[in-house]
Amino acid sequence: MKFLLVITFYGFLSLSHAQEGYPPVVVEIVTGPEKNAVIKNSSCFPVTVSVNARDYMVEANTEVQLDSAFWGAWFWIPGKMGRMNELTFPSPLREKHQADFGPGSVETHTKDYEFSYDFSVPESSSVYALEGGIVIRVVQKYTKSHQDKMRIHEVNKVEILHSDGSVAAYAHLKANSTPLKTCDKINKGQLIGLSGNTGFSSGPHLHVDVTRPIGIGKFKTIPIRFTARND
């Protein structure tokens, strides 16, 4: 008989909102009768899995043999580890390419989320992809803003995994404004949806950040330089 353990998002998302917007099953740990174990990734995107502080890169729809003790701390994060150097992208907006609030300028732009960027724009402004990739998360059911930090994860957002293993997040989108679905392929500059004023927000704006795993179930944001769009 096989024993099945589904990994949770400790250290990445609060447990109560661990799977919102992601596919129902992404990573599983499966053990056989001889206590051999594999990490199975049944999703359409690669993930970094940390097992007892050892990191494994598991591509989409593949499995990897575990070579560490089975029981212990478990984490998984979309994407793969790599360089944290500054990235340059065309603005996600046609209206402006300079963020109103950047790294460390507001309380939600600190620590792991230090290099986050807020663009103050009217609701229903078109939002475009910084880079091409695959859609790994879509949440668009929330209709109102709030100021409750305990509900900070209640926010409409789209996450796109780039070919270099980094993940771009576009947050506070207008409810039901994106046609995208998980596992859709998206091109650079493609329309993602419309900006809004949902989730933990004090006014209409678009939040953008790009993250990468750094090991042991943790991630950090990457500095971004935005340029004006030329379309």
Secondary structure as the mmCIF struct_conf table of DSSP 4:
data_model
#
loop_
_struct_conf.conf_type_id
_struct_conf.id
_struct_conf.beg_label_comp_id
_struct_conf.beg_label_asym_id
_struct_conf.beg_label_seq_id
_struct_conf.end_label_comp_id
_struct_conf.end_label_asym_id
_struct_conf.end_label_seq_id
STRN STRN1 PHE A 3 VAL A 6
TURN_TY1_P TURN_TY1_P1 TYR A 10 PHE A 12
BEND BEND1 LEU A 13 LEU A 13
HELX_RH_3T_P HELX_RH_3T_P1 LEU A 15 HIS A 17
TURN_TY1_P TURN_TY1_P2 ALA A 18 GLY A 21
BEND BEND2 TYR A 22 TYR A 22
BEND BEND3 PRO A 24 PRO A 24
STRN STRN2 VAL A 27 THR A 31
TURN_TY1_P TURN_TY1_P3 PRO A 33 GLU A 34
BEND BEND4 LYS A 35 LYS A 35
STRN STRN3 ALA A 37 ASN A 41
BEND BEND5 SER A 43 PHE A 45
STRN STRN4 VAL A 47 VAL A 51
TURN_TY1_P TURN_TY1_P4 ASN A 52 ALA A 53
STRN STRN5 ARG A 54 VAL A 58
TURN_TY1_P TURN_TY1_P5 ALA A 60 ASN A 61
STRN STRN6 THR A 62 GLN A 65
BEND BEND6 SER A 68 SER A 68
BEND BEND7 PHE A 70 GLY A 72
STRN STRN7 TRP A 74 PRO A 78
BEND BEND8 GLY A 79 GLY A 79
STRN STRN8 LEU A 87 PRO A 90
BEND BEND9 PRO A 92 PRO A 92
BEND BEND10 ARG A 94 GLU A 95
BEND BEND11 HIS A 97 GLN A 98
BEND BEND12 ASP A 100 ASP A 100
STRN STRN9 PHE A 101 PHE A 101
TURN_TY1_P TURN_TY1_P6 PRO A 103 GLY A 104
BEND BEND13 SER A 105 VAL A 106
TURN_TY1_P TURN_TY1_P7 GLU A 107 THR A 108
BEND BEND14 HIS A 109 THR A 110
HELX_RH_3T_P HELX_RH_3T_P2 LYS A 111 TYR A 113
BEND BEND15 PHE A 115 PHE A 115
STRN STRN10 SER A 116 PHE A 119
TURN_TY1_P TURN_TY1_P8 GLU A 123 SER A 124
STRN STRN11 SER A 126 TYR A 128
BEND BEND16 LEU A 130 GLU A 131
STRN STRN12 GLY A 133 VAL A 139
STRN STRN13 SER A 145 HIS A 146
HELX_RH_3T_P HELX_RH_3T_P3 LYS A 149 ARG A 151
TURN_TY1_P TURN_TY1_P9 ILE A 152 HIS A 153
STRN STRN14 LYS A 157 LEU A 161
TURN_TY1_P TURN_TY1_P10 SER A 163 ASP A 164
BEND BEND17 GLY A 165 GLY A 165
STRN STRN15 VAL A 167 ALA A 171
BEND BEND18 HIS A 172 HIS A 172
STRN STRN16 LEU A 173 LEU A 173
HELX_LH_PP_P HELX_LH_PP_P1 LYS A 174 LYS A 174
TURN_TY1_P TURN_TY1_P11 ALA A 175 ASN A 176
TURN_TY1_P TURN_TY1_P12 THR A 182 CYS A 183
STRN STRN17 LYS A 185 ILE A 186
TURN_TY1_P TURN_TY1_P13 LYS A 188 GLY A 189
STRN STRN18 LEU A 191 LEU A 194
STRN STRN19 SER A 195 GLY A 196
STRN STRN20 GLY A 199 PHE A 200
BEND BEND19 SER A 202 PRO A 204
STRN STRN21 HIS A 205 HIS A 205
STRN STRN22 LEU A 206 GLY A 215
TURN_TY1_P TURN_TY1_P14 ILE A 216 GLY A 217
STRN STRN23 LYS A 218 THR A 221
STRN STRN24 ILE A 224 THR A 227
#
